């Protein structure tokens, strides 16, 4: 096996859904249409395929360490989204502001440089459970 360059991806349920749809469409358009509009019921069956892909990704990445989120980082991200926490320093304020205006490629670059902020932002974006986890890290329950 050759060494592959390390690339970081920002994966959300939405981007996973888009990726699976695009990949299946690229591999075989007829299979894509079969998932998108089931022959027997006319329903979109991609959610089941995406859920299975998510399980596979979880199994593949289970052994990889997650980025640790310091209390201060959790509080800053919560503050940025008006969900609690406390105000960050000038640098962190500008960093979070930059992150909110970054396109996907630049957000991925920021995630490589600041994995703790990337993990905290991912928790906020994951919904209420993620926000609760971030509040617990920040001691802001």
C-alpha angles and dihedrals in degrees: 000000000000124000110262122205112259113246126180119216128194102224122190128167088259095051091046089052092049092046095050092047093049093046095050090045090052093048098045126352094199092055088047092054090047090057095040095050112015114223095225101040106013091231129137106256096180093100089067092048092047091049089053091048089051090053090051092050090049090053093047095048097038093101094050118097116245120229111267114237114214118217091248093052092049091051092049094051091047090050092049090056093041092245099123129277122106136281117282128226120274092265094049090046090055092043093053091045090051090049093054091055096042122111119230096273094048093044087055090052090051090049091057091051096040108028093164092058090044090054092047093048090048090054092051091048092049093069140246096334091053091048090052090050090050091048089052091052090049092047087239102125 
